[in-house]
Amino acid sequence: MDSELTHDVLVTKLNQLIPQTDELARITAIFKALGDPTRARILYALGVSSLSVGELATGLQLTQSNISHQLSVLRQLKLVVGTRNGRNVHYQLADKHIISIFQQVAAHAEEAEQ
C-alpha cells in the first residue's frame, strides 16, 4: 500500500512539473526553429547587432529571400522583432534568453566532447 501511495505522489508531482500540451508544443516549436543551421546563424548574428535583411544576407552570404523566409519563422515564434528604420526593417533578438540557450548548449557540447 505504501508503494502505491508513493507512486501516486510521484505521478501527481510529474503532472504538476511537466508543462501542459499547448505549452509543450510552443517549447518544442522553438527547439525545432533553433535546430535549423541557417536560423541559428541568423540568431547568432542578431545577438551581435540589430541588422536589416540586406545586412544579414551579405554577412551570412545568403539570399535576401532565404533570410526573409527564416525571419518570418523566427518572428512567428517571437524570437526576433523588427523595427522600421526608414525603408528598412532592422531585426533584433526579442530577448537575451535566446543567446543564453545557445551558450548553454555549446557548454554542454564542449563537456560531452571531453
N, C-alpha and C positions, 0 to 999 in steps of 0.2 A: 504494500500500500504506500509506503514511504517513497519508493522509487517512482510510482505513478504520479505522486504529488510533485516530486522534483521534476519529472518530465513535463507535467502541465505548466509548472512555473517557468521552465525553460522555453517552452513553446510560446507562452504568453509574452515573455521578455523578447524573444526573437520577433514576434509580430509587432511589438512596440518599436523595436530598433530598425527594422528594415522598412525603407520608405514604401508608401503606397504605390500601386501600379502606375498611375499617371506621373508621379514624381520620378519614379524609376525610369519611365520612358524618356522623360526630359534629360535625365542624367546620362543615360546610355546614348542618346542622340548627340550630346555634347562630346562624349568619348569617340563616337564614330567620326564626328567632324574633326576632332583633334588628331585622329589616326590617319588622316589624308596628308601625305607629304607636302603637297602644294599649299594646303590651308595652314599647315604647321609653319611653313616658311613665311607665309603672309603674317601670321600672328607674331612670329619672332621679329619680323621687320617692324611691325606696328608697336612692338614692345620697346623699340629704339626711338621711334618718332612717328608723329602723325604724318600720313602720306596720302597722296592722290592715287587714283588708278594708274595714271601715266607714270608716276614715280615708282610705284610698285612694279609695274610691267618692266620698266627699264632696269630697275635694281635687281629684280629676280629673273630677268631675261625670259619673260613670259608674255603672251599676247594680252592686250587690254581686255579682249573678250573673255579670256580664261580668268583673269583677275576679277573682272566684274561678276562672273558666274560664281566664283568662290566666295567673294564678298557677300553676295546675296545669301548664300547658305549661312555664312557667319553672322550676318545681320539678323536673319530669321531666328537664330539661336541666342540672339542678344549677346554675342561675344565681341562684336565690334559696333561702333556707332559712327555715323558720318555727319560732318558739319560742312555746310556750304560755305565756300570761300571764293566769292566772285563766280566764275564759270565752273570752277572745280569743286568737288566734294573731297574733303580730307577725312580719312578714316583713322580711327584710333581704337585701342582696346577699350571695351566697356568698363573694365576694371583690372586691377593688377593681379587678381586671382589667377588669371589665365597663364601668365608667365610663371607664377608660383607653381602651378600644376606641372608645367614643363620642367622647371628646376627640380622638383621632387622626383619626377620620373627619371630625369637624367642622373640624379644622385643614386637612385635605385639601380639603374642600368650599370652605372660605374661600379657599385658594390657587387652586383651579380657577376661582373667580369672577373673580379679578384678571387 
